[in-house]
Amino acid sequence: MEGAFALAAAMNATAKATANATCFKLMKTTSNGGWQGDNPINFALPLLILQICLVLTVTRTLAFLFRPLRQPRVVAEIIGGIILGPSVIGRSESYMKTVFPKNSTPVLETVANIGLLFFLFLVGLELDFNAIKRTGRKSLAIAAAGITLPFVAGIGVAFLLRSTISKGVDYGAFLVFMGVALSITAFPVLARILAELKLLTRDVGQLAMSAAAVNDVVAWILLAIAVALSGSGKSPVISVYVLLCGVVFVAFMMLAVRPMMALMGRRSPDNEPVSELFICITLAGVLASGFVTDAIGIHSIFGAFVFGLTIPKEGPFAGMLIEKIEDFVGVLLLPLYFASSGLKTNISTVSSAQSWGLLVLVILTACAGKILGTLFVSLAHKVSFRESLTLGFLMNTKGLVELIVLNIGKDRKVLNDEVFALMVLMALFTTFITTPIVMAIYKPARKQVPYKHRKLQRDKQKDELRILACVHGTKNIPAIINLMEASRGTRKSALRLYIMHLVELSERSSSIMLVHKARKNGQPFWNRNRSHED
């Protein structure tokens, strides 16, 4: 009799496990074609190509529409992911089953995470440890205030959310995830907003970049702690082991791998192509670092980010790496991560009055913590009120890094669907308002230069004629040469030509690297050691 009861209990447990499990039909990679009777979208590769084309079309269209508002591309990509997901178009079951079926999710998320892996490697490349070391007390204080106050406020909001819409989750992991989500500043998005507003080289822009760089490093450390705490292991000792292994990994990368990458950088001279072997070693190193941190129990992106920090910023090596991969990663692969995130975001879960009230509370808490903390510390360091307020809104920028934190929290079952949707909307709102508010409150005064009438005719024939020629590309050179020929004059009058190479500051990682090199120690970024230039 007891055996019969035991067998029935075992069968019942098996039935429940089967009901909870989600079984997918495996998709073959390629089809035989329509003429052979195959539907291409029922196969993995053609479906992935269709998904990529759809994601690029939607996000690029939105980016074009938001261009007059001077919004960073990340805003269009977040909104595009939400539109493609169950919040808007995904309400149609036939669309979801056809374009984004559940058995295609592993392939899409794998490709998206590979893109994210290399993007975080680029973020590590953009961060300059030497620049952080040179950061003054002012930037460190602003960064500390921009992390501490929002983190404490985030923990306070976490208590309220756990008692209302997120009952039953693990306390420790949930508190840390909410604190990190509200205290984070998206360094890559901030750099691109400053580039769009032409503030990268101004004092307020440089101060914001320095503080955001410190904030970014601290945020990744906090995220590693949050991931360790959210593991499936019941014993807290396991989380300690994960953190200790993470510390050993970072120490190994800085003490062993960094000197090796510096040697590769020294063997990549100016005006010569970087060795293909060095490129191969670097790209393989990104993947290997991601594998190690994933095996440790920290997300693979942490390894890619740390590996990016080991690349020497001096010399052409880092710039060449960025030029090799930035377009493929940023244009093609990274939007897939926003689509993957959008497929997990269901705004319809935020439907009740309680949910909307909590959304307003989360937004107000996030903005108040960042802006007020930065404002007060900036004023204490004798920064003007207008620049202090501008810094507060700039440091309140969220975006991709916020989505990474939220997606990891959702995958680890720390955030449910409703909390995830609330936090995505908060990140979108805080990033969207940054550009228009900064444009409204920060209008740097331009010094009035008295105009003086000048003429080409010289009182003395021996006076030299000086021409400032601004060159943006090679197509500008013939016109400048013609101007020189026409302005040469007599042999007695000298002609002196000053050439200025104009470089556009865009959202590309290479532009951000250029700004890091600009005016170090008061010097322009012209490299006097180069023997020749095109």
N, C-alpha and C positions, 0 to 999 in steps of 0.2 A: 504493500500500500504506500509506504514511504517512497519506494522507488518510483511509483506511478506519479506521486505528487512532485518529486524532484524532476522527472522527465517533463511533466506539464509546465513546471516553472521554467525549465531550460528552454522549452519550445516557445513559451510566452516571451522570454527575454530575447530570443532570436528573432521573433516576429517584430518586436519593438525596434530592435537594432536595424532590421531590414527596412522598416517603415521610415526610420530617421535617416537612413543612408540614401544618398542620391546617386543613382546609377546612370552613367552616360554611355551612349553607343559610340565606340571609337570611330573617328573619321579617317578615311584614307587620305594620303597626302595630295595626290593629283588625280584628275579624272581622265577618262579616255576621250572626252569631247562630246559635244552635243550630237554630232552625227552618229556616235556610237550609243546614243540613248542615255548618256549620263548628264545629270544636272550639275554644272560646275560648283554651284554654291553649297552642294552637299559634300564637298571635299575641302580639306583644311587649307591648302595653299591658295586656290582661287577665292575662297571665302575671306581669307586674311587680306588678300590684295583688295577685294571689294571694301572691306572694313577700313583699310588704310586710306583708300581714295575718298570714301565718304567722310571720314574724320578730317582729312586735310581740306576737303571742299568746304565743310561747315565751319571749321575754325578759321580758315583764311578769309572766308566771306565775312564772318563776324569781326575779324581783325580789321578788315577794310572799312566796315561800317563804323567801328569805334575809333578809327584813325582821327577824325575831326575832334574827338574828345581827348586825344592824346593819351589814351589808355595803353598800358603795356600789353603785349600779346598774351600774357598769361591770363588776363581777364577774359579775353575772347575764348581761350582754350578751356577755361573752367566752365564758362557758360555753354560752350559747344558740347562739352561732355555731358552736362546736365540735360541739354536738349535731346541728345541722342539716347539718353537713358530712360528709365521708367517714369520720369517726372513729366515728360512732354510726348515725344514721338513714341517712346516705349510703352505708352498706354495701350497701343495696338498690339494685341497678342500675335497676330500674323507677322507684323514687322519684326518683333523680337525673335520669333521662331525662325524667321527666314534670314535676317541679317546678323543678329547676335544670339544664336541659339546657345543653350547652356553648355553643350559639348564643345563649343569653340572657345569658351572662356579661358581654359588653361593655355591654349596657344597664344591668344591675344595678350593675356597677362604676362606670359613669359617674354614675349618680344618687347612689351612695354617696360618691363622691369630691366631688361638688358639696356634699353635706351636710358632708363633712369640711372642705372649703374654708371654708365659713361658720362651722363650729365653731372652726377655728383663728383665724378673724377674731375670734370672741368671746373666745378665749384671749388674744389680743393686747389686746383691750379690757380684760380683767381685770388685765393687768399694768400697773402704774403706774410709769413711769420716775422720777417724783419720789420715790415711796416707796423705790425701789431706791437712789436717790442719798442718801436719808436713812438708809439701812441702815448700821448701825455696823460696826466692825471685827469684832465677834463674829459677825454673820451672814455677812459676807464670808469670814471664816476657815472657818466651818462649811461654807459652800457650796464653797469651794476644796477642802477635805478630802474632801467628799462627792462630788467629781468626780474628783480626781486619783488617789486610791487605787483606786477601782473601775475607772477607765480603765486603769491599769497592770495590775490583776488581769485585766481583760477581754482585754488583749493577750496575757497569759500563757496564758489559757485558749484563745485563738484559735490559738496555736502547736500546742497539744495537739489541738484539733479538726481542724486542717488536716492533721495527720499521721495521723489515724484515719478520720474519717467525712466529711471535706470536702476531699478531695485535689483538687489541680489548679486551685483558685480563685486569683484574683489576690491576692497577699499584701497589698499596701497597702490596698486597699479592704476586704478581709476583717478585717484588724486594726483599722481605724478603726471599722467597723460594730460589731464585737464590743465594742470599748471604749466606744462611745456607748451601746450597748444595756445594758451593765451599770452605767454611771455615771449614767444619766438618772433624774431624779425627776419624776414626773407631777404637775405643778403643779395642773391642773384636778381630778384625782382626790384629791390631798392636801387641797385646799381643801374638797372635799365630805365627806371623812372627818372633818376638823376641825369642819365644820358639824354633822355627825351626832353627834359626841361632845361638842358644845357647848364646844369648846376654841378657837374662832376668836379670841375676845377675851381669852384668857388669855396670859400671857407666853410660855409654851412654844408656843402656837399662832401667835402673832405672829412669834416667832423662826423657827419652821419655815416660815411663809409667806414671810418675807423671804429666807431662805436658798434656798427652792425657786424663788422668782422669779429670783434670780441664776443658779441652776442651770439653769433653763429657757432663759434667754437664751443661756447658753454652750452648752447642748445643741443648740439650733437652729443655732448657728454650726458646731459640730462635725459636725452632720448635713449641712449644706450642703457642708462639705469632703468628707465621705464620699461624697455623691452625685456631686460633681465628679470624685472619684478613680475612681468606678465606671462612668464613661462608656465608651461603646464605642470611643472614639478610642484608637488605639495610642500616639500621641505624648503624653508628659506635658505638653507645652506647651499642649495643648487644655485640660487641667484647670486650668492657671494662668489661661488666658483666661476660663474659666467662673467661677473665683473672683474675678477682677478685675471682671468684669461684675456679679457679685453685689454686690461692695463699692460699685460705682458706683450700682447700683439702690438699695441701702440709703441711700446718701448723698443721692440725689435725693429719695427718699421723706421723709427727715428734714428736708432743707433747703428743698424746694419744696412737697411735698404737705402736710406737717404744718402750716405756716402757713395754708394754704388751709382745712384742716379746722378749725383753731382759729378762723378767721373765721366759718365756718359755725356753730361752737359758740356764738360770741358773739352771733350773730343768732338764736339759739334761746332766748328768755327763759323764765324759770320760769312755770309755770301757763298756758302756751300750747302748743298742738300744734306739733310740729316740721314744718317745711315738707315737703310731699310731694316737691318738687324735691330737697331735701337728702337725703332718704331714697333717692331714685332714684340720685343721684350717688354716694352711699356704696356701695350694693349693686353698682352697675356698676363702681365702683373696686375692690371685692373681686375681681370676675371679671377685670378688666383686669390687676390686679397678679399674679394667678395665671397669666394667659396670658404675661406678660412673663417671669416667672421660669422657666416651663416652656420658653419659647423660648430662654432663656439656657442651660438645661441643668440647672437646679436644679428640684426638684419644685414644682408650682404652689402647694402649701400654704404654702411659705415666703413667697411674695408676699402671700398673704392674711394671714398672721401679722404681717408687717411693716406692712401697711396698718392692721391693728388697733392697732398701737403708735402710729400717727400721730393717732388720734382723741383729742381732749382729754378728760381724765377729769373736769375741773371742769364744773359746770353740768349741765343735764338732758339734753344731747344724747346722751351715751354711754348713759345709762339708758334713754332712749327707743328707741335702736337695739336694745338688748338685749331690751326688752319686745316689739319688733316681730318679732324672728326667733328668739328662744331656744327657744320651744316647738316651732315647726315644724322647726327644725334638730335640737334635742336629742331630741325625742320621736319624730319621724317618719323623718328621714333618717339620723341618726347610727347607729341600730341596724343599718341596712343595711350599714354599713362593717364592723361586727363579723361579720355574716353572710358578707360577702364574704371576710373574713379566715378565718372558720371553714371555708369551702369549700376554702381552700388548706392547711388544717391536717389532717394525717392522723397521728393519734397511734399508729396501728398500725406506723408506721415506727420507733417507739421500742419495739422488741421484744426485742432481744438484751440479755444481761447487760452488755455493753460500753456500750450506749446508756443503760441505766438508771444505770450507774455514772457516765457523763458527765453525766447530768441532775442527779444528786446533787451532783457536783462543781461544776457551773454554779450551782446554787442556793446552795451553801455559799460559793462565791467571791463571788457577787453580794451576799449578805447580810453576809458578813464585811467586804468592802471598804467598803460603805456605813455599816454600824453601827459598826465599830471606828474608821473614820476620823472620823465625826461624834462618837463618844463621847470620844475622846482630845482632840480640839480643844475640845470643849465643857468638859471637865474643866479644860483649861488656861486657859480663860476664866472659871473659878470658877463654873460652872453645877453644880448639885447632881448627884450620880450618877444619881438616879432621873430627873430631867429630861433629863440627857444621854443616858441609855439610851432614853428616850421619843423624843427627837429623832432618834436613830439609826434606830429602827424607822419613824418617820414619813417620814424622808428616803429610806427604802428602798422607798417606794410606787412601783409601776410602773403599768401600765394602758394607756390609749389611746395615749399618746405612744410607749410601748414598741412597741405594735402597728404604729404608723405607721413607725417605724424598721425593724422586721422586714419589713413588707410591701414597703417600698421596696427593701430588700436582696434580697428574694426576686424581685421584678420585675426587678431589675438582674442577676440570676443570680449574686449574691454568696453567697447562702444557699441551700443545697439543701433538700429536703423534710424530711430528718431534723433538720438543725440548726434549721430554722424551727420544727418541732414542739417541740424541746427548749426553745427560747427562749420560745415561747408558754406552755408549761407553767411555766417559771420565773417569767414575769411574773404569771401567774395565782396561783401559790403565794405569792409575796412580797406581792402586794396583798391576798390573802385573809387572811393572818396578821396584817396590820397592826392592824386594829380590835380583835380579841380580846386581842392582846398589850398594846396601849396601854391598854386598859381594865383589864387585870390589874396592870400595873406602875405606872400613873400614876393615883393617887387623890388629887387635891388636897384638902388639909385645909381644912375649913370652920371659920371662926372661930365659937366658941361665944358667942352673944349672950345675956347674962342676960335672962330674961323678967321684965317688970315688969307687975304688975296695973294695968290702966287701966279707966276708967269714962267713960261719956258725960256723966254729971252733973258740972257745974262748980261749984267753990266760989264763984266770982265770976260773976255773970250776964254781965259784959262780956267774959269770956274767949271767944276765937274757937274755933270748931269746925273742925278741918282734916280734909279727906277726900282720900285719894289714890285716884283713879279710873283703873283700867287699862282702856284701850280697845283691843280687837283689831280690831274691825270696826264698821260702822254699826249692826249689830243689837244691839250692847251699849249704845247711847246712850239709848234710851227708859228702860231700867231705871235708869240712872244719873240721869236727869232726875227720875224718880219718887223716888229716894233723896234727891235734893236737896230736892225739895218737902216730903218727910216730915221732913227734918232741919233745915228752915229755922229753926224756933223763933220766939222773940220778936225784936223789932226791936233790942233791946239787945245780943243775942248775935250776933256776926258769924260768917258761914259762908264759909270759904275752900276752894276746890276746886283740887286739883292733878291735872292730867290727864297720864297717861303712855300713849303710843301703843306698843303691843306689836307687834313685827314678827318673824315666825318666820324663823329662819335655816335655809333648806332647801338642797337641792343645786342650785337654780337660779342662773344666772349673776347675776341681779339681786340676789340675797342676798349673793353674794360682793362685788359692787360696793358694796353698802351697808356691808359691814364695812370695806372700804378707806377709806370716807369717815368711818367712826366714830372718834371721839376723836382727830382730828388735832390736834396741839398740846394735848392734854389736854381738848379740847372735845367735847361730844356731837355727834351728827350732825344735830341740829335746826338748820334753816336759819333764822336770825333775820331774814334779808333778805326772806323771803316775806311779802307783804302780807296774805294771807288763806289759810285752810285750810278744807277742807270740815268 
